[in-house]
């Protein structure tokens, strides 16, 4: 059986929810492998809207196993709230269909506070985080002082681990003139919810190995987008985890030979939330049209997204970095009313033409896009389910995009509805 990794090929918000929902209906096991509750998927199934932040998309479907891997950072209270919220919509969540890695790291209240303190004091240098404690939690993980799910088993061990991590955090808080964080109440709060979290805890690497041996189809669900990867994105305006496809292996312990197909979710234009470089950003009427028609507001934060033309240079770059086999092109219908549509096919930097985004943020902010212009189709594509039924100019645009990024278009989404998809290649069947 094929195992598929889904990643965003841009800055996130590419419309992964709909695609992941369809793929999760095909899969037996759905796994989150990085990030936290700072990014979300919106699913609409049988008229019911589910806004997921930590829970994998498979959780809303019967007879699926949903897993949170060791690469995810978990706010335990946010997770329990999400479980309660989804149960109220009739979805079952128990230890038979939901597993949390015992090695996953926890986001605690002082992480969120540290996130807020840093953003508020950064001024113009702020990153634009969601202020949910993701970055500080990953810092503690790398610093080897983090609290993990398994640490909730023993009160004595938890006390020691909290002592260790708060020595670090309170030193910083004192230096910033903030009140120190007291350990005892937090320990009580964690011990109170420990049984609710631990009942889902298992060695995920072992469970995935069992599923592989049984021939189960596994879907690895990424959060955010490759351009937010801490190594390969627009650093420092990035997230704190690796969002590339190879993180599916390290974030779950499954081994890279488990991955058979990488699908890159790719919006037919480009958006970005928060600060940082954005070469094709449109601060004009067309940018407003894209934002309005595309309903470009964040699932988790409701922040308005910045909008711009499709950046072929960036997508081609992320395809190569992440080993993407095919793209799922989303929100094509948002372009329906435009007279002309541009694709960025190169940059100009200090008078020279280049064909990639340089690593230095100073250069990223200076690059000017070079465009190829396509005629708009001025006709609706909404609900079309066959490529040949698309307007001719839409076909030309897609073929031109496909040729430039050097990767096949595996599917095309023509509305938010799951049924409105042109399926060219099924990742689980290729």
NURO-158745 format. One line per 4 residues: number of its first residue (from 1); their letters; for each residue x, y, z of C-alpha. Coordinates in steps of 0.05 Angstrom, whole numbers, plus 5000, padded with zeros to 4 digits. Example, Ala and Ser with C-alpha at 12.3 -4.5 7.8 and 13.67 -1.06 7.14 Angstrom:
1> AS> 5246 4910 5156; 5273 4979 5143
# end
This chain:
1> XXXX> 5000 5000 5000; 5022 5072 4987; 5036 5118 5045; 5026 5192 5029
5> XXXX> 5055 5256 5060; 5015 5320 5051; 5053 5386 5058; 5038 5458 5040
9> XXXX> 5083 5483 4984; 5077 5557 5002; 5069 5595 5068; 5012 5552 5093
13> XXXX> 4937 5565 5085; 4938 5530 5017; 4872 5495 5030; 4899 5430 5058
17> XXXX> 4836 5416 5097; 4793 5395 5038; 4849 5354 5006; 4869 5321 5071
21> XXXX> 4796 5305 5085; 4790 5269 5019; 4855 5232 5028; 4837 5213 5100
25> XXXX> 4775 5180 5074; 4821 5135 5032; 4872 5123 5088; 4869 5076 5148
29> XXXX> 4915 5118 5192; 4924 5194 5194; 4984 5223 5230; 5004 5294 5250
33> XXXX> 5080 5299 5251; 5099 5371 5268; 5074 5439 5292; 5023 5452 5346
37> XXXX> 4955 5486 5353; 4981 5548 5315; 4955 5522 5249; 4889 5489 5231
41> XXXX> 4846 5454 5180; 4774 5470 5166; 4733 5410 5144; 4661 5411 5120
45> XXXX> 4629 5342 5121; 4554 5330 5110; 4541 5403 5124; 4579 5403 5191
49> XXXX> 4640 5447 5198; 4699 5421 5238; 4757 5467 5256; 4815 5424 5275
53> XXXX> 4879 5451 5306; 4915 5392 5338; 4872 5332 5321; 4888 5298 5255
57> XXXX> 4835 5303 5201; 4820 5229 5204; 4787 5238 5272; 4721 5259 5241
61> XXXX> 4715 5194 5203; 4694 5126 5231; 4742 5067 5231; 4804 5111 5224
65> XXXX> 4863 5115 5270; 4888 5186 5286; 4957 5197 5314; 4996 5256 5342
69> XXXX> 5070 5242 5332; 5131 5260 5374; 5147 5319 5328; 5084 5356 5350
73> XXXX> 5083 5403 5410; 5019 5395 5450; 4982 5444 5493; 4945 5392 5536
77> XXXX> 4889 5439 5556; 4878 5461 5484; 4877 5388 5462; 4825 5369 5515
81> XXXX> 4782 5429 5495; 4786 5408 5422; 4767 5336 5440; 4707 5362 5480
85> XXXX> 4687 5409 5423; 4688 5354 5371; 4653 5304 5415; 4596 5354 5422
89> XXXX> 4589 5348 5346; 4579 5273 5351; 4651 5251 5337; 4678 5194 5379
93> XXXX> 4748 5202 5409; 4776 5146 5452; 4839 5105 5461; 4818 5059 5404
97> XXXX> 4819 5112 5350; 4866 5165 5378; 4939 5158 5399; 4989 5209 5426
101> XXXX> 5064 5196 5424; 5092 5187 5494; 5152 5227 5470; 5112 5288 5447
105> XXXX> 5132 5353 5482; 5082 5396 5521; 5066 5470 5513; 5057 5499 5582
109> XXXX> 5029 5567 5605; 5098 5598 5613; 5113 5582 5540; 5053 5623 5518
113> XXXX> 5072 5680 5564; 5143 5680 5537; 5116 5682 5466; 5075 5743 5483
117> XXXX> 5131 5778 5521; 5179 5770 5463; 5130 5792 5409; 5108 5853 5449
121> XXXX> 5180 5874 5462; 5206 5861 5391; 5176 5922 5358; 5190 5923 5283
125> XXXX> 5229 5858 5290; 5169 5817 5311; 5159 5751 5276; 5083 5751 5274
129> XXXX> 5074 5688 5315; 5005 5663 5337; 5027 5674 5410; 5009 5603 5429
133> XXXX> 5077 5583 5457; 5100 5541 5399; 5169 5571 5392; 5188 5571 5465
137> XXXX> 5164 5499 5472; 5208 5476 5414; 5266 5515 5446; 5258 5476 5510
141> XXXX> 5255 5411 5470; 5322 5426 5436; 5350 5451 5502; 5333 5384 5534
145> XXXX> 5292 5413 5589; 5222 5401 5561; 5164 5365 5595; 5141 5307 5553
149> XXXX> 5076 5266 5555; 5112 5209 5591; 5134 5256 5646; 5062 5261 5670
153> XXXX> 5065 5189 5695; 5107 5204 5758; 5093 5262 5805; 5165 5259 5830
157> XXXX> 5193 5261 5760; 5146 5317 5739; 5167 5358 5799; 5240 5350 5779
161> XXXX> 5228 5366 5706; 5188 5429 5723; 5243 5452 5770; 5293 5445 5714
165> XXXX> 5254 5482 5660; 5232 5538 5707; 5304 5553 5728; 5315 5572 5655
169> XXXX> 5250 5610 5644; 5251 5648 5709; 5321 5672 5696; 5297 5703 5631
173> XXXX> 5233 5730 5663; 5274 5764 5718; 5319 5795 5665; 5259 5823 5629
177> XXXX> 5229 5850 5693; 5172 5799 5695; 5144 5761 5753; 5174 5691 5763
181> XXXX> 5130 5632 5747; 5110 5589 5807; 5116 5514 5800; 5067 5485 5851
185> XXXX> 5000 5506 5820; 5023 5485 5751; 5043 5417 5778; 4974 5408 5809
189> XXXX> 4940 5429 5745; 4982 5379 5704; 4971 5322 5752; 4896 5335 5749
193> XXXX> 4893 5327 5673; 4948 5274 5668; 4901 5213 5667; 4861 5246 5610
197> XXXX> 4924 5253 5568; 4960 5189 5588; 4902 5144 5567; 4919 5161 5495
201> XXXX> 4995 5154 5503; 5033 5099 5465; 5100 5089 5430; 5078 5116 5362
205> XXXX> 5139 5089 5324; 5119 5019 5346; 5046 5027 5328; 5064 5053 5259
209> XXXX> 5109 4994 5247; 5051 4948 5264; 5005 4984 5216; 5058 4980 5161
213> XXXX> 5065 4905 5170; 4989 4899 5164; 4990 4937 5098; 4951 4997 5125
217> XXXX> 4949 5060 5084; 4981 5117 5124; 4970 5191 5112; 5021 5238 5143
221> XXXX> 4989 5307 5153; 5034 5368 5155; 5016 5435 5184; 5034 5504 5155
225> XXXX> 5078 5507 5092; 5149 5493 5070; 5166 5567 5065; 5156 5569 5140
229> XXXX> 5206 5513 5152; 5257 5533 5205; 5315 5512 5159; 5287 5523 5089
233> XXXX> 5237 5579 5098; 5242 5655 5099; 5283 5655 5164; 5274 5686 5215
237> XXXX> 5201 5696 5194; 5186 5622 5200; 5155 5572 5248; 5197 5533 5298
241> XXXX> 5193 5464 5266; 5213 5431 5201; 5152 5431 5155; 5185 5393 5097
245> XXXX> 5161 5323 5079; 5221 5288 5110; 5196 5311 5178; 5142 5258 5172
249> XXXX> 5196 5207 5187; 5231 5243 5244; 5165 5269 5273; 5136 5199 5280
253> XXXX> 5194 5150 5280; 5169 5113 5218; 5233 5114 5175; 5240 5150 5109
257> XXXX> 5227 5086 5069; 5155 5089 5094; 5141 5150 5049; 5118 5132 4979
261> XXXX> 5086 5196 4953; 5091 5270 4972; 5033 5314 4954; 5044 5389 4956
265> XXXX> 4981 5430 4967; 4989 5492 4925; 4943 5553 4920; 4932 5582 4850
269> XXXX> 4957 5648 4878; 4999 5663 4939; 4982 5684 5010; 5020 5696 5074
273> XXXX> 5000 5711 5147; 5044 5752 5192; 5110 5787 5178; 5166 5771 5129
277> XXXX> 5185 5775 5055; 5132 5766 5002; 5159 5782 4932; 5093 5778 4894
281> XXXX> 5049 5813 4946; 4994 5857 4916; 4978 5918 4959; 4924 5940 4910
285> XXXX> 4854 5926 4886; 4872 5857 4857; 4902 5836 4924; 4837 5857 4957
289> XXXX> 4797 5817 4906; 4838 5755 4919; 4829 5762 4994; 4755 5775 4989
293> XXXX> 4738 5720 4939; 4785 5671 4972; 4759 5686 5043; 4831 5695 5065
297> XXXX> 4827 5694 5140; 4864 5646 5186; 4827 5584 5214; 4860 5592 5282
301> XXXX> 4874 5667 5289; 4823 5698 5240; 4880 5743 5217; 4874 5773 5148
305> XXXX> 4923 5742 5099; 4967 5781 5052; 4953 5762 4979; 4993 5762 4915
309> XXXX> 5006 5729 4848; 5028 5656 4842; 5103 5653 4855; 5128 5597 4810
313> XXXX> 5200 5607 4833; 5183 5593 4905; 5138 5534 4891; 5190 5502 4845
317> XXXX> 5241 5512 4900; 5198 5480 4954; 5181 5422 4907; 5255 5406 4901
321> XXXX> 5270 5415 4975; 5212 5371 4997; 5213 5318 4942; 5142 5333 4920
325> XXXX> 5114 5283 4869; 5052 5322 4850; 5013 5383 4870; 4940 5393 4888
329> XXXX> 4922 5461 4859; 4870 5496 4902; 4825 5557 4897; 4828 5562 4821
333> XXXX> 4758 5592 4821; 4783 5653 4860; 4817 5676 4795; 4754 5671 4753
337> XXXX> 4738 5745 4747; 4808 5771 4731; 4825 5801 4662; 4899 5781 4668
341> XXXX> 4937 5733 4713; 5011 5735 4728; 5060 5680 4747; 5127 5698 4776
345> XXXX> 5181 5663 4735; 5243 5696 4763; 5271 5752 4806; 5315 5812 4797
349> XXXX> 5364 5825 4853; 5411 5885 4851; 5406 5887 4775; 5417 5813 4764
353> XXXX> 5366 5760 4745; 5363 5699 4791; 5319 5636 4791; 5313 5622 4865
357> XXXX> 5298 5657 4931; 5364 5673 4966; 5372 5651 5039; 5389 5720 5068
361> XXXX> 5327 5758 5091; 5360 5823 5068; 5361 5797 4997; 5292 5766 5002
365> XXXX> 5264 5834 5018; 5300 5865 4958; 5281 5816 4903; 5233 5841 4850
369> XXXX> 5188 5791 4814; 5192 5779 4739; 5124 5759 4712; 5095 5721 4654
373> XXXX> 5024 5745 4639; 4966 5700 4621; 4898 5720 4596; 4842 5710 4646
377> XXXX> 4783 5666 4629; 4727 5711 4656; 4682 5651 4666; 4664 5607 4725
381> XXXX> 4705 5546 4741; 4666 5532 4805; 4643 5460 4810; 4677 5435 4747
385> XXXX> 4700 5363 4754; 4737 5351 4688; 4799 5385 4661; 4771 5388 4591
389> XXXX> 4710 5426 4616; 4753 5483 4644; 4754 5547 4603; 4810 5545 4551
393> XXXX> 4850 5601 4584; 4846 5566 4651; 4875 5504 4618; 4931 5546 4589
397> XXXX> 4946 5577 4656; 4949 5510 4691; 4992 5478 4638; 5040 5538 4639
401> XXXX> 5044 5534 4715; 5056 5459 4712; 5112 5466 4661; 5147 5520 4701
405> XXXX> 5147 5485 4768; 5169 5420 4735; 5118 5378 4772; 5052 5348 4751
409> XXXX> 4985 5375 4775; 4953 5315 4810; 4887 5349 4825; 4851 5415 4817
413> XXXX> 4801 5444 4868; 4746 5486 4838; 4708 5503 4902; 4711 5491 4977
417> XXXX> 4665 5431 4969; 4700 5364 4970; 4662 5338 4910; 4686 5397 4867
421> XXXX> 4754 5368 4850; 4786 5348 4785; 4825 5285 4802; 4882 5272 4754
425> XXXX> 4925 5226 4797; 4907 5190 4862; 4969 5191 4908; 4947 5127 4942
429> XX> 4940 5090 4875; 5002 5113 4835
# end
